[in-house]
Amino acid sequence: MIRFEDDGGLQKNLVPPQALWAIAALLATVVLLAFIGRNTGIGVTGFDAADREGVVPVAERLISFGAEDLAGGGDVPVKDWETGEVLVVLEPGQGGFLRGAIRPLSRERRIRNADPAEPYRLTRWSDGRLTLHDPISDLRLDLAAYGSTNAASFATLLPRGESPVDPASSGSSSPDAKD
């Protein structure tokens, strides 16, 4: 209980005990609901384009990162997993969002003692969304959540010449030469 003393030596409560009990009950309820949601899936929301009716992949690429240290200490080649083509080399100080997005996925792989060289699946969906999926940890990042500029840094890694559906154009297809 929080108390203070006034000049007369009397102690007064700053926070009533009922408020402290209410806060404790609220925290316990939040922890319980999070536990239930985590273990049963009830009340949990998320973007999984594969479960959305009519949403299909329009461009896909398996990409791998050539360095285990993505913290910015050295060059990080980003490769097409199937062809071995180097798509881009992230020099120190470059590719901050690419490095930052992969870092937690790489950490999950280290926790699982999985091969860090295994590829990630980068997908553009017919509704214009981009996702990055790690098949090892089954974690999926909806890249639109990080803003269009950051999502565009991943979009440049997709195969060129695709005609994705632009959600802003009411379902009509428009070629994206830069992709």
Secondary structure, DSSP 4 states (H G I P E B T S, - for coil): --EEE-TTS-EEESS-HHHHHHHHHHHHHHHHHHHHHHHH-TT-----GGGSTT--EEEEEEEEES-S--SSSS-EEEEETTT--EEEEE-TT--HHHHHHHHHHHHHHHHTT--TTS-EEEEEETTS-EEEEETTTTEEEEGGGG-HHHHHHHHTTSPTT---B-GGGTT-B---S--
